[in-house]
């Protein structure tokens, strides 16, 4: 009879330990645990993954670096940065997207476009993704200054993403002569 009480007490302790670790996690998700049985004892070990650092920018309460657990999502990053501001457009983000160490999550203001998590307007080869580039990214294109970069950005905001490089011909100030060097410096995603 006494053995039954000891086993019941140990089970309660195991559940309490798991619940304590779970409730203490910032993500609100249960952490992975391993329960090892050695003889009549049960040992609970957290197998929580290592931490990652993500830069959260834009319309959040406390922009900056946040520490998350591997496997956390964009929603966790936003929450870790104090939550979204009232002007934030969370529908522009995929809150379920996984974040990786070193990613940047930018929470846009309503009416503002943002790049997907981890992606900027420029790729590793220096090509500019005109469908995700900021005005500053667009200025890196050959023959594109601040005024033309703003026109490209505004056109994309109003008409949606560019399907082909030739769609740039619809932007005021871009003709065939201006488009030729741009073709080599841009990418569409």
Residue pairs with C-beta under 8 A, 6 or more apart in sequence:
6 40
7 40
10 41
10 42
11 42
14 35
14 42
14 44
17 44
18 30
18 33
18 44
21 31
21 33
21 46
21 48
22 29
22 30
22 31
25 31
25 48
25 69
26 68
26 69
26 76
26 79
26 80
27 68
27 69
27 72
27 76
31 46
31 47
31 48
31 69
32 46
32 47
32 48
32 49
33 44
33 45
33 46
33 47
34 44
34 45
34 47
35 42
35 43
35 44
35 45
36 42
36 43
36 45
37 43
48 69
49 69
49 70
49 71
50 69
50 70
51 67
51 68
51 69
51 70
52 67
52 68
52 69
52 70
52 72
52 99
52 100
52 101
52 102
53 65
53 66
53 67
53 68
53 101
53 102
54 65
54 66
54 68
54 77
54 80
54 99
54 101
54 102
54 103
54 104
54 105
55 64
55 65
55 66
55 103
55 104
55 105
56 63
56 64
56 65
56 66
56 77
56 78
56 80
56 81
56 104
56 105
56 106
56 107
57 63
57 104
57 105
57 106
57 107
58 88
58 106
58 107
58 108
58 109
58 114
59 84
59 85
59 87
59 88
59 89
59 107
59 108
59 109
60 78
60 81
60 82
60 83
60 84
60 85
60 88
60 107
61 81
61 82
61 83
61 84
61 85
62 81
62 82
63 81
64 81
66 77
66 80
66 81
67 80
68 76
68 77
68 80
68 99
70 101
71 98
72 98
72 99
73 95
73 96
73 97
73 98
73 99
74 93
74 94
74 95
74 96
74 97
74 99
74 105
74 117
75 95
75 96
76 99
77 99
77 105
78 84
78 90
78 93
78 95
78 105
78 107
81 107
84 90
84 107
85 107
87 109
87 110
88 107
88 108
88 109
88 110
89 107
89 108
89 109
89 110
89 111
89 112
90 107
92 108
92 112
92 113
92 114
93 105
93 107
93 108
93 114
93 117
94 116
94 117
97 116
97 117
99 105
99 117
99 118
100 118
102 118
103 117
103 118
104 117
104 118
104 120
105 117
106 114
106 115
107 114
108 114
111 157
113 132
113 156
113 157
115 121
115 129
115 132
115 133
115 134
116 132
119 129
119 132
119 189
120 129
120 132
120 133
120 137
121 128
121 129
121 130
121 132
121 133
121 134
121 137
121 138
122 128
122 129
122 133
122 137
122 140
123 129
123 187
126 185
127 185
127 186
127 187
128 137
128 138
128 140
128 141
128 185
128 186
128 187
129 137
129 186
129 187
129 188
129 189
130 138
130 152
130 156
130 162
130 168
130 186
130 187
130 188
131 156
131 161
131 162
131 188
131 189
132 189
133 153
134 153
135 146
135 149
135 150
135 153
136 149
138 144
138 148
138 149
138 152
138 153
139 145
139 146
139 149
140 185
141 149
141 182
141 185
141 186
142 181
142 182
142 185
143 178
143 181
143 182
144 152
144 182
147 173
148 171
148 173
148 174
151 171
151 172
151 173
152 168
152 171
152 174
155 170
155 171
156 162
159 170
161 188
162 168
162 188
163 188
164 188
165 179
165 182
165 183
165 186
165 188
166 179
168 174
168 179
168 182
169 175
169 176
169 179
174 182
